[in-house]
Amino acid sequence: MAAVVTVTSGTAHAAGNLPPKQPLVQDLQADNKPCATGDDKAYVSGPPTLAAVLYDPEEDDRPAEGNMVKGEFEAWWTDSAGAEQRRTYTTFATPSGLSQWWRMPEDVPANTVVSWRVRANDGKATSPWSSEGEGSVCEFVYDDVNPEKATITSPDYPENGPWADGVGVYGHFTMDSPSDDVVAYRYDFLGGTYKTVRPEQPGGAVTIPFLPLRELSDRLTVSAIDRAGRGSAESTYRFNVQSGRAPVSQWKLADPAGTTSAAAETGTAARAGSGVTFAGAAPDGTGLTATAHLDGGDQAFLTPDAPAVDTHGTFAVSAWVRPERTDRDMAVVSQGAGSTGAGLGLRRGDEGPVWSFTVAGQEVSGGAPETGEWAHVLGLYDAETGLAQLYVNGHETGTKTKAEPTRTTDAFRIGQGPGLSAWQGDIGDVRAYDRVVVPDEATELAYRKPKSRGHWSLETASDGASPERSGRAPLKLGAGATVYRVPDGSCLPELDPDCPVVPLPLVGDGHLQLDGETGYAATEQPVVDTSDSFTIGAVVRLADAEPAHPMTVLSQAGEHTDAFKVRYQPSEHAWQLVMPVKDEQGAAETVVSQIESADGGEGQGHRLAVVYDDATDQVTLYLDGFAGTSATADFPDGWHSSGPLQVGRGHTADGWGEYLHGDVDEVQALSGALRDSDIPLLGWGTDPCLC
């Protein structure tokens, strides 16, 4: 009996079986490039792999073999003799909904338009071709020629030329390949990441901006990429970037008392209103010798009576400031108002006071101003990106904001701004730049150089005390504390094989040895102000591999607890930094820890350091020069401790306790927060370069 055959849309299939679905154009690709024809056809760098997702109807239920389909591919082109060439390929059957592939043969000609299509076959019927009905033929061209190298030119940075301006000033580079099928340029600068930029039309040139971040001999490397993804040989352009130019205006405001105008380091002197007095206090560690005090009244201002920056271009303004109040909006500096204006100041936020930078009515805000506390604030507008941003104490804060200022001819003012109260407090080192202040410069401008407050090498002890290296207060040794030195007359094992092994000091000629029961050492007075930035470091080696209880290495006491405590917690196998939030019994604590096994009486010990940065309200514990991912915590409420520095013990509920059983050396204390790069210099018998 003959089988019943049904014909639908020109496709035959057996009765009871639904034909596969026509492949959709959007499911077809050549080397991951979508099906297209005409001017949009795909260009590939070799004989491509054609892919199609094929479907059999879900209603066509064949549980025995499943809904399996094969792909029937067909490709054709006209060869150089004008004859049509046609190739076909049938895939193995796979489940419905999966991709089918055809790796095209190597005889596919280069630089020739190749057309292709596909249909699905379920073993009993076939679908329409993907080109039929509302479908479309797909086309590709195999391009076997790499594009030509790009030329690179720059009006700002001559190739191999003199050192050009400069850090924070945008330059521009133009890339252009002679090949008319180039659709992208891949490039990178020295030490940077690869980026890609595309011309408006194939074969067009592209100009990119470049913002130098440091003084150096740099190079730009470029490859041209064509439509097929082929890359040209690299072009290299070498150029030299000099350091960033000085501010266009700067007033240190360190003028003598009684002065009626502020001398300018650059720019024009600024006359002072009657609400300004000079010879005020300056922030420690900044190099400033004095600042100006503004009383917050109508005459609390300084001005050069001329603009200091071009608000239509790139500019930055900065100052050291110390507010006497934070309960009202106050101006630090300003120029103009509204759509032409820019202002840096302090504003009452919804959740407390914040620093604020406003450009053309758009605001960036962040940080946490505190009454009586110095801060460095810097506002930057980048005309190349159109973004305003804010730095507080060298750290970017807030969210960059788009702004479109226009040029203003209004005078630059210090301490006053439209719609704001006059500044009440101290201001120093006001600067205005006509370029980008790059992140490293912002950090450096806000850096406060730490100052040594004590360095105890623990080499010797006399009359129960070990001296401080600069003649300041010694560390007094309690019972159970001694300074260990190699005994006189000890032999050297390398010269005498029978010589008994004698332990060497941790650093130098001696170290502090503590018995774990009563042993400690202490100063008579506080060493650092724990409400402000400080750094404390020491070298420590535990005597036991598995201590029986927590042991404190360093602490500085308040009346009821310790302002900070560095200890080893055996239950956690961790060095811990403990910071109570206030000087009260049972006060909540911030614990910063970094996991590390104890030396157990062997090795060279560990170099511990704690850094509290009041500018960022963060505290960090460093181990052997480095801080782990869990070694930094927010600590916004540092409080002043009245007690002396303790080595080898800390406060407990019963008084003094957590006595250290082990060795301590090279105790160092500094006011100010050491930078990460300086921390590894602690604990080696020398002072870090406080540069």
C-alpha positions in Angstrom: 0.0 0.0 0.0 1.5 3.4 -0.9 2.3 5.9 1.9 0.1 8.9 2.1 2.1 12.1 1.3 0.9 15.6 2.1 2.3 18.6 0.2 2.4 22.0 2.0 4.2 25.1 0.7 6.2 23.0 -1.7 7.5 20.8 1.1 6.7 17.0 1.3 6.2 15.2 4.6 4.6 12.0 5.7 1.1 12.0 7.2 1.2 12.2 11.0 4.5 14.0 11.0 4.9 17.8 11.1 7.7 19.3 9.1 10.6 21.1 10.9 10.3 24.8 11.3 11.9 27.1 8.7 15.2 28.4 10.1 15.0 32.0 11.2 17.5 34.5 9.8 18.3 35.8 13.3 19.4 32.3 14.2 22.0 32.1 11.5 25.7 33.2 11.8 29.0 33.1 9.9 31.9 33.0 12.4 29.6 34.5 15.1 28.6 37.3 12.7 24.8 37.7 12.0 23.2 36.7 8.7 23.1 39.7 6.4 23.3 40.6 2.8 24.3 43.5 0.5 26.3 46.3 2.2 25.7 44.6 5.6 27.2 41.2 4.7 29.7 39.6 7.0 33.4 39.8 6.4 35.5 37.0 7.7 39.2 36.3 8.0 39.1 32.7 6.7 36.7 30.1 5.5 34.0 30.5 8.1 32.0 28.2 10.3 28.3 28.6 9.4 25.8 28.0 12.3 22.1 27.7 12.5 19.6 26.9 15.3 17.1 24.3 14.0 13.7 23.4 15.5 11.2 20.5 15.1 7.7 21.4 16.3 7.0 20.4 19.9 3.6 19.0 18.8 5.5 16.5 16.7 5.9 14.0 19.6 8.1 11.1 18.8 9.2 9.7 22.1 11.1 6.7 20.6 13.7 8.7 18.9 13.0 12.3 20.2 12.6 15.4 18.1 15.9 15.1 16.1 16.8 17.3 13.2 19.7 17.6 10.7 20.9 20.7 9.0 21.1 20.8 5.2 23.5 23.7 4.3 24.0 25.1 0.8 26.5 27.7 -0.4 27.3 29.1 -3.8 29.4 31.8 -5.6 30.6 32.8 -9.0 34.2 31.9 -9.7 36.8 34.0 -11.6 35.7 32.3 -14.9 32.1 33.3 -14.4 30.9 29.8 -13.5 28.7 29.1 -10.5 30.1 27.0 -7.8 27.9 25.2 -5.3 28.7 23.3 -2.1 26.4 21.4 0.2 26.7 19.8 3.6 24.4 17.8 5.9 25.0 17.6 9.6 24.4 14.7 12.0 21.0 14.8 13.7 20.8 16.5 17.0 17.9 17.4 19.4 15.6 20.2 18.3 16.7 23.7 19.4 20.5 23.2 19.2 23.0 24.8 16.9 24.2 23.0 13.8 27.6 23.8 12.2 29.3 23.6 8.9 33.0 24.4 8.7 33.3 25.5 5.1 35.9 23.9 2.8 39.3 25.5 2.2 38.4 26.1 -1.5 36.1 29.0 -0.6 37.7 31.9 -2.7 38.9 35.1 -1.1 37.4 38.4 -1.9 34.3 36.8 -3.4 30.7 37.2 -2.3 29.5 33.8 -1.1 25.8 33.2 -0.5 24.4 30.5 1.7 21.2 29.1 3.2 20.0 26.2 5.4 17.0 24.0 6.0 16.1 21.5 8.7 15.4 17.8 8.0 13.8 15.5 10.6 14.3 12.3 8.6 10.8 12.3 7.2 10.3 15.9 6.0 12.3 19.1 5.4 11.6 22.7 6.3 11.5 25.5 3.8 14.9 27.1 3.1 15.9 29.9 5.3 15.9 32.1 2.2 12.3 31.4 1.2 9.2 33.5 2.0 10.1 36.2 4.5 13.5 34.8 5.0 16.7 35.9 3.4 19.9 34.6 1.7 23.0 35.2 3.9 26.3 36.5 2.4 29.9 36.7 3.5 33.2 37.7 2.0 36.5 35.9 3.0 39.1 38.6 3.3 42.7 37.2 3.2 44.6 40.6 3.3 45.6 42.4 6.5 45.0 46.1 6.6 48.0 48.5 6.3 49.6 50.0 9.4 48.1 53.1 10.9 49.9 56.4 10.9 49.9 58.3 14.2 50.1 62.0 14.6 49.6 64.5 17.4 49.6 68.3 17.5 50.3 68.2 21.2 53.1 65.6 21.7 55.7 65.6 18.9 57.0 62.1 18.1 60.4 61.5 19.9 60.3 65.3 20.5 60.9 67.6 23.4 59.1 67.2 26.8 55.6 68.5 26.2 53.0 69.9 28.6 52.1 67.9 30.6 50.5 66.0 33.5 46.8 67.0 33.8 46.6 68.5 30.3 44.8 66.7 27.6 46.6 65.9 24.4 45.2 64.3 21.2 46.4 61.6 18.9 45.0 60.8 15.4 45.2 57.2 14.0 44.7 56.7 10.2 45.3 53.6 8.1 45.4 53.8 4.3 43.1 50.7 4.1 39.5 51.6 3.3 38.0 48.7 5.2 39.4 49.6 8.6 36.5 49.7 11.1 38.4 49.9 14.4 41.7 50.8 16.0 43.1 48.9 19.0 45.5 50.8 21.1 47.3 51.1 24.4 49.6 53.5 26.2 52.6 52.4 28.3 51.3 50.5 31.3 47.7 50.9 30.3 45.0 48.5 29.2 44.0 47.9 25.5 41.1 49.9 24.3 39.2 50.0 21.0 37.9 53.0 19.1 35.9 53.1 15.9 35.8 55.6 13.0 32.5 57.1 11.9 32.9 55.4 8.4 35.1 52.4 7.3 38.5 53.6 6.4 38.1 56.9 8.4 40.6 58.4 10.8 40.0 58.5 14.6 41.2 61.1 17.1 41.5 60.1 20.8 42.1 62.3 23.9 44.9 61.4 26.3 45.3 62.6 29.8 48.8 62.2 31.2 48.8 61.0 34.8 52.6 61.2 35.5 55.8 62.6 34.1 57.4 60.0 31.9 58.6 58.9 28.4 55.5 57.3 27.1 54.5 55.4 23.9 51.3 54.7 22.1 50.8 51.4 20.2 48.1 51.0 17.6 46.8 48.2 15.4 44.2 48.8 12.6 41.4 46.3 12.5 39.4 45.6 9.3 35.8 44.4 8.7 37.0 40.8 8.8 38.7 41.2 12.2 42.2 41.1 10.7 44.7 43.3 12.4 47.6 45.3 10.9 51.1 45.3 12.1 51.6 47.6 15.2 52.5 51.2 14.9 54.4 52.8 17.8 54.6 56.5 18.6 57.0 57.6 21.4 56.6 60.9 23.2 57.6 62.7 26.4 55.3 64.1 29.1 56.6 66.7 31.5 55.3 67.4 35.0 52.1 69.3 35.6 52.2 73.0 35.5 51.8 75.2 38.6 48.5 76.7 39.7 47.4 79.8 37.8 46.6 81.4 41.2 47.8 80.4 44.7 47.5 82.1 48.0 49.1 80.4 51.0 47.4 82.9 53.3 50.4 82.7 55.6 50.8 86.4 55.7 51.8 88.4 58.8 49.3 89.5 61.4 47.8 92.9 60.5 48.2 92.4 56.7 45.3 93.7 54.6 45.9 91.6 51.5 47.2 88.1 50.8 50.4 87.7 48.8 50.1 85.5 45.7 52.5 82.7 45.0 51.2 83.0 41.4 48.5 85.3 40.1 47.3 88.5 41.7 47.4 89.4 45.4 44.0 89.1 47.1 42.6 92.0 49.2 41.1 91.0 52.5 37.9 92.1 54.1 37.9 93.3 57.7 36.6 89.9 58.8 39.9 88.3 57.9 42.9 88.0 60.3 46.2 86.4 59.5 48.9 84.4 61.3 46.4 81.6 62.4 47.3 78.0 63.1 48.3 75.7 60.3 47.6 72.0 59.8 50.5 69.9 61.0 52.7 68.1 58.5 51.7 70.2 55.5 54.6 72.7 55.2 52.2 75.5 55.9 53.4 77.9 58.6 50.1 79.9 59.1 46.6 80.4 57.7 43.9 83.0 57.6 41.0 83.1 60.0 37.6 84.3 58.7 34.9 85.3 61.2 31.8 84.3 59.1 30.6 87.9 58.8 29.9 90.1 55.7 33.6 91.1 55.5 34.9 87.6 55.8 36.4 87.3 52.3 39.5 87.7 50.1 39.5 88.4 46.4 41.9 89.4 43.6 39.0 91.4 42.1 39.4 89.3 38.9 38.6 85.7 37.7 41.1 83.1 38.7 39.9 80.3 36.4 38.1 79.9 33.1 34.9 78.1 34.1 34.1 77.3 30.5 37.3 75.1 30.4 39.0 72.6 32.6 39.7 73.9 36.1 40.3 72.9 39.7 40.2 74.7 43.0 41.5 73.5 46.4 42.2 74.7 50.0 43.0 73.5 53.5 40.1 74.4 55.7 39.1 74.1 59.3 35.4 75.0 60.1 34.4 76.4 63.4 30.9 75.3 62.8 29.1 72.8 60.5 25.5 73.8 61.1 25.1 76.1 58.1 26.0 76.2 54.4 29.4 78.0 54.1 31.6 78.9 51.1 35.3 78.1 50.8 35.9 79.6 47.4 33.6 80.7 44.5 33.6 82.4 41.1 30.3 83.4 39.5 26.8 82.1 40.1 24.1 79.9 38.5 24.9 78.5 35.1 28.3 80.2 34.9 29.4 79.7 38.5 31.5 77.3 40.5 31.8 77.0 44.2 33.5 74.8 46.8 32.1 74.7 50.3 30.4 73.0 53.2 26.7 72.2 53.1 24.2 70.8 55.6 23.2 67.4 54.1 20.1 65.4 54.9 22.2 63.1 57.1 24.7 65.6 58.4 27.2 68.1 57.0 29.0 67.3 53.7 31.7 69.0 51.5 30.2 70.3 48.3 31.5 71.3 44.8 29.0 73.0 42.6 29.4 73.7 38.8 26.7 75.4 36.8 24.1 74.4 39.4 25.2 70.7 39.5 26.5 69.5 42.8 28.9 66.8 43.9 29.0 66.2 47.7 30.6 63.8 50.2 32.9 63.5 53.1 32.1 64.4 56.7 33.2 67.9 57.9 34.0 68.1 61.6 34.1 71.2 63.7 37.7 72.1 64.5 39.2 69.5 62.2 41.4 70.3 59.2 40.5 68.9 55.8 41.8 69.4 52.3 39.1 69.9 49.8 39.5 70.0 46.0 36.9 70.5 43.3 37.6 69.6 39.7 35.7 70.2 36.4 37.0 68.3 33.4 35.8 70.0 30.2 36.8 67.0 28.1 34.5 64.7 29.9 32.0 67.3 31.1 32.2 65.9 34.6 32.6 67.6 38.0 34.2 65.7 40.9 35.2 66.2 44.5 38.3 65.1 46.5 38.3 65.3 50.3 41.6 64.6 52.0 43.1 63.2 48.8 40.3 60.7 48.2 37.6 61.1 45.6 34.2 61.2 47.2 30.6 61.6 45.9 29.5 60.8 42.4 30.9 62.5 39.4 28.2 64.8 37.9 27.7 66.1 34.4 27.7 69.9 34.1 27.8 72.5 31.3 29.2 75.8 32.6 29.7 78.9 30.6 32.4 81.5 30.9 32.1 84.0 33.8 34.0 87.3 34.3 33.1 87.5 38.0 35.8 87.9 40.5 37.2 84.9 42.4 36.3 85.0 46.1 37.7 83.2 49.1 35.3 82.6 51.9 32.1 83.8 50.1 29.8 82.5 47.5 26.3 83.1 46.1 23.5 81.8 48.4 26.0 80.6 51.0 27.1 82.0 54.4 30.6 83.3 54.7 33.2 81.0 55.9 33.7 80.8 59.7 37.0 79.2 60.5 40.5 78.9 59.0 41.6 78.7 55.4 45.0 78.1 53.9 46.9 77.4 50.7 44.1 78.2 48.3 44.9 77.1 44.7 43.3 77.5 41.3 44.4 75.3 38.3 43.6 75.5 34.6 44.2 71.8 34.1 43.1 68.5 35.6 44.6 67.7 39.0 45.2 64.0 38.6 44.5 61.6 41.5 48.1 61.2 42.6 48.4 65.0 42.8 45.2 65.3 44.8 46.5 62.7 47.2 49.9 64.5 47.5 48.2 67.9 48.1 46.3 66.5 51.0 49.2 64.5 52.5 50.1 65.4 56.1 53.6 64.2 56.8 53.7 62.2 60.1 56.0 63.3 62.9 57.9 60.9 65.1 56.7 60.9 68.7 58.9 58.1 69.9 61.3 55.4 68.8 62.5 52.8 71.3 65.1 50.5 70.0 65.2 48.5 73.3 69.0 47.9 72.9 69.8 48.7 76.5 68.2 49.4 79.9 69.5 51.2 83.0 67.8 52.1 86.2 64.7 50.2 85.0 64.2 52.1 81.8 65.1 51.8 78.1 65.9 55.1 76.4 64.2 56.7 73.5 66.5 57.4 70.5 66.0 61.1 70.4 66.2 61.7 74.2 62.4 61.8 74.8 60.6 59.9 77.5 62.0 56.4 78.0 60.1 53.2 78.4 60.0 52.2 82.0 60.3 48.4 82.6 58.0 46.7 85.0 58.7 43.6 87.0 59.1 40.6 84.7 60.5 42.7 81.8 64.2 42.7 80.8 66.2 43.8 77.9 67.9 40.8 76.3 71.4 41.1 74.8 73.8 38.4 73.6 75.9 37.6 76.6 79.5 39.0 76.6 82.1 36.4 75.5 79.6 34.3 73.5 81.3 32.3 70.8 80.3 32.1 67.1 79.0 28.8 65.8 80.6 29.3 62.4 84.0 29.5 64.1 83.6 27.0 66.8 81.4 23.9 66.0 81.0 23.2 69.7 79.7 26.6 70.4 76.2 26.5 71.9 73.5 28.2 70.0 72.7 31.6 71.5 69.5 33.4 70.4 70.0 36.7 68.6 68.0 39.8 69.3 65.1 40.5 67.0 66.7 43.7 65.6 70.0 45.3 66.5 71.8 44.5 69.7 68.8 43.8 72.0 65.1 43.4 72.5 62.5 43.5 75.3 61.8 40.2 76.9 58.5 39.7 78.7 57.5 36.8 81.1 53.8 36.7 80.3 52.9 37.2 84.0 53.8 40.7 85.1 56.2 41.9 82.5 55.5 45.1 80.6 57.0 48.4 79.7 55.3 51.8 79.6 55.8 55.5 79.1 54.7 58.0 81.7 52.5 60.1 79.3 50.4 59.5 76.2 52.6 59.2 73.1 50.0 59.9 70.4 46.7 61.7 70.3 44.3 58.9 69.5 41.6 61.3 68.5 43.7 62.3 65.5 45.7 60.4 62.9 48.5 58.2 64.4 50.8 55.3 63.6 52.2 52.8 66.1 54.5 49.9 65.1 56.5 47.2 66.8 58.3 43.9 66.1 57.0 41.0 68.2 57.7 37.3 68.6 55.6 35.0 70.8 57.3 32.6 73.1 54.7 29.9 72.7 53.3 28.3 69.5 49.9 27.9 71.2 49.4 30.6 73.8 46.8 29.8 76.5 45.2 33.2 76.5 45.0 36.5 74.5 48.2 38.6 74.8 48.4 42.3 74.2 51.5 43.7 72.4 50.6 47.4 72.4 48.0 49.6 74.0 47.3 53.2 75.0 45.0 53.6 77.9 42.1 55.8 78.7 40.4 55.9 82.1 38.3 52.8 81.7 39.6 51.0 78.6 42.2 51.2 75.9 42.0 53.7 73.0 43.6 50.9 70.9 45.0 47.5 71.7 47.1 45.2 69.4 46.9 41.6 70.6 47.3 38.0 69.6 44.0 36.0 70.0 44.9 32.3 70.1 41.3 31.1 69.6 41.3 32.9 66.2 45.0 32.3 65.4 44.9 36.0 64.6 46.6 39.3 65.3 43.8 41.7 66.3 43.4 45.4 66.5 40.8 46.4 69.1 39.3 49.9 69.1 36.6 50.8 71.7 34.3 53.5 70.4 34.4 55.4 73.7 36.2 55.4 77.1 33.6 53.5 79.1 33.4 50.1 80.7 31.8 47.6 78.3 32.0 50.0 75.3 31.4 48.5 71.9 34.6 47.6 70.1 35.8 47.6 66.5 38.0 44.5 65.9 40.3 44.4 62.9 42.1 41.1 62.5 44.5 39.3 60.1 45.1 35.6 60.3 48.6 34.5 60.9 50.3 31.7 63.0 52.5 32.7 65.8 56.3 32.2 65.6 56.3 30.1 68.8 59.7 31.2 69.9 61.3 30.9 66.5 61.9 33.1 63.5 62.4 36.8 63.2 59.1 37.8 64.6 56.3 39.8 63.0 56.2 43.5 62.2 52.9 44.9 63.4 51.6 48.4 62.8 48.3 50.1 63.4 47.4 53.2 61.4 44.4 55.5 62.2 43.6 58.0 59.5 41.3 60.6 60.9 40.8 62.1 57.5 39.1 59.0 56.2 37.8 57.7 59.5 39.5 54.3 58.9 41.8 52.2 61.0 44.1 49.5 59.5 46.2 46.7 61.0 49.4 45.9 59.0 51.3 42.6 59.4 54.9 42.5 58.0 54.3 45.6 56.0 51.0 44.7 54.4 47.3 44.9 55.1 45.0 42.1 54.2 41.5 42.4 52.8 39.9 42.3 56.2 42.5 44.5 58.0 40.7 47.9 57.6 37.6 49.1 59.4 35.6 52.2 59.6 36.2 54.1 62.8 34.5 57.5 62.7 34.7 58.4 66.4 38.3 58.3 67.5 38.6 59.6 71.1 41.5 61.1 73.0 43.2 58.8 75.5 44.8 60.2 78.6 47.0 57.2 79.5 50.5 56.2 78.6 51.7 53.8 75.9 51.8 50.2 77.2 54.0 47.5 75.8 53.0 43.9 76.7 49.7 44.4 78.5 46.2 45.9 78.1 43.1 46.7 80.1 40.8 43.8 81.0 37.6 43.7 83.1 39.8 43.1 86.2 42.3 45.8 85.5 45.6 45.1 83.7 45.9 41.8 82.0 46.6 39.9 78.8 50.3 40.0 79.6 52.6 39.1 76.7 54.9 36.1 76.9 57.4 36.9 74.2 59.8 39.4 72.8 59.2 43.0 71.5 61.6 45.3 69.6 61.6 48.6 67.6 58.6 50.3 69.1 57.8 53.3 67.0 55.1 56.0 67.4 54.1 58.8 65.0 51.5 61.4 64.9 49.9 61.2 61.5 49.0 58.3 59.2 51.9 56.7 57.4 51.2 55.9 53.7 51.0 52.2 52.6 54.4 52.5 50.9 56.1 53.6 54.1 54.7 50.9 56.4 57.2 48.2 55.3 60.1 50.5 56.5 59.0 50.2 60.1 60.8 47.8 62.4 64.2 47.6 60.8 66.1 49.9 63.2 65.7 53.1 61.2 63.0 55.7 60.8 60.9 55.8 57.6 61.6 58.7 55.3 59.0 61.2 56.3 59.1 62.9 53.0 
